[in-house]
Amino acid sequence: RNVEEMNYADIEKAINALGEKARTNELAIEDMDGGTFTISNGGVFGSMMGTPIINPPQSAILGMHAIVDRPVAVKGKVEIRPMMYLALTYDHRLIDGREAVTFLRRIKTSVEDPHTLLLDL
């Protein structure tokens, strides 16, 4: 909640606090109520690709999948690199495609270069 007022470190702390509540069976419905965005981590179960489904009243969901070594083209040569697919499903009545793609590119940059997270760039 209220992530628009948080930096990445604050968001991470809030997520960890909710995770701890879930692990200790202290998570209440009120802790999950009122959300507008979900992050789904199917990668921990080995999912390589998929399309996450929005649960109303949420406006979007980001699916993060497994990191797997894959062949990719780098400067005209094929190299094996760790790859992770991201999928963003959003309600187009609320979110314009341009903003959704801009957000997805920001996530991609942050995953590829975690310094941007630590330095809040």
N, C-alpha and C positions, 0 to 999 in steps of 0.2 A: 504494500500500500504506500501511496505517496512517493513512488520512486522518482517522480519528476523533481523532487526536492533532494534527492540523494546522489552521491557519487558512486562509482562502482564498488568501492570498499564498503560503503554503508549498505548497499544492496546485498552484497555477499554476506555480510553479518546478519542481515534480516533473514536471508534464505537459510543460513546455518541455524539460526534460532528456531525457525519453523521445522527444519529437518530434525533437530534435537527433540522438539516436542513430538514429532511423529514417531521417532525411535523409542521414546519413553511412554508412548500411548497417552500423551497429554494434549494432543492436537484436537481442538474443538472445531465445530462447524463454523463458528464465528471467526476463527483464524483464517479460513479460506473464503469466507463470504465477501462479496463486493469486489471481487477481482475483475479486471478488464483485459488482462493479458496472461497467457500461460507459457511456460517453457517446458517442453516435453523432451526428456532425455532417453529416447529409445536405444541409443547407442550402448548403454550399460547392459542391455539385453541382446546385443549383437545386431540390432537393426542397422542395415546399411542405407536404406532409403524408404521413404514412406510419405504419406500426406496426412498431417495431423488434422483433426476435425475440431472446429470451434464449438465450445460448450457455452450456449447463451447464458448470461448476458455478456459474455466476453466478446471482445472485438477482434482478437487475433491470438494465434498460437504459433510459437517457434518450435519446430522439431529439429533436434540435434541428434545426429546418428553416429554410428561407430567410426572410429578412425582406423582406416585400413590402408596398407601399402598398395598403391595402384600405379600403373605406368602413365606418365604424363609427358607432354612435349615441353622441353625447356631449351630455348634458343636453338631450335631445329633438331634436337636430339631427344631420344626417349630415355627418361630416367624414372626410377622408382621413388615415389614420394608418399608420405602419409597424407591421406585425403579424408575429409569428412564432408558429407553432404548436409546442407541446411535446407529446411523447408519452412516457408512462412505462409500460413493460411490466414486470410483476413477478410473481414466483412467490407466489401467494396462500397457499401452504402455509407460507411463511416470513415474509411481510410482510402485515400487516393493511391493509385498504383505508384506514382512517383515517390511519395513519402515512404511507402512500403519497401520499395527497392532501395532507396537511400538508407533506410534503417538496416536492411539486410546486408548491404555493402559495409556499413559501419561494424556490424557484428563480425563479418568476414575479416575485416582489417584487425579487429580486436583479438580474434582467435589466432590469426596468423602472426600478430605482433603484440604479445601481452604487455609490452612496455606502455602501449597506449592506455591500457587499463590502469596500470600502476601510477602513471604520471598524469592521469586524468586529461589526456590530450583529445 
